[in-house]
């Protein structure tokens, strides 16, 4: 098991409706969290309006899963995989 640290947080909120959970290498889980936060910030900065609708500003679980699937496939293809099993709930 790669769960070396028992007190480490492995459930990460993406927004108010989506949660990701991960097992495996904790530093890779932190990298995934950073990627999702950067992606959310970029989405907010490139939005058409400064005043977004309440529900439009948040990604649904399917979008988060699709993004993570592409990121993990890309990393695997470059022989630099993320050593995690990810669950996306929302």
N, C-alpha and C positions, 0 to 999 in steps of 0.2 A: 504494500500500500504506500502511496506517495503522500498520505495524510500525516506528515511528520508533526505538524503543529496542530494540536487538538483545539486550541482556542481561536484559530483563524476563521474569519468570516467567509463562508463559501456560498452564501446566498446574496446576490447583489441586485438591488432595485435599479431598473433602467429608467422607469418613469412610474407614475402612479398606477398603471395598469399592467406592467410587464416586469417579470422577475427572472433572473437567470441563476442557475445553480451549477456549480462545476466541481468535478473531482479531478485529481491529478496534480500536476505541478502548480504550486500556488503562485509563483512568479508569472507563469503564463496566464493564469486567471486574472492577475492584476493587469497584465498587458491587454487582455481582452476588455477589461473594464475601462482602461484608458482609451482604447480604440472606440468603444461605444460612446464615451463622454465626448471625445473629439468629434465624432460623427454627429452627435446631437448638437454640439455647439456650431458646427459648420452649417447644419440645416437651419438653425435659428438665424445665423448671420446672413445666409443667402435667401431668406424668405422674402416674398414680395411685399409683405406688410410688416410694420413694426408691431402692430396690434393683432396678434393671431387669435383665431378662435380657440376655445378651451380644448376641444378634442382634436383639432387639426395639428396642434403642436407636438402631439405625442405619437411615437411610433407604436404600431400594434406588434404583437408577439410574432406574427408571421413575417413582418419586415425585418425584425431583429434576427430571427432565425435565418432568413434568406441571406442577410448580410454576413452573419457569422459563418454560414456554410461556405460562402464564397471566399472569405478570409482564410478559413482553415484549409480549404482546397488549394488556394494559392500558396500558402505556406508549405503544405505537403509536397506540392509540385516543385518547389524550390529546394527541397530536402532540408527544410528548417521548420519542422512541424510544431504546432502547439500541442503539448502533451496533456490534453484535457478531454474529459467527457462532459458535454454541456447539455443542460436541460433548460429550455425556454418555456416559461409559463405566462399565460396572460389571457 
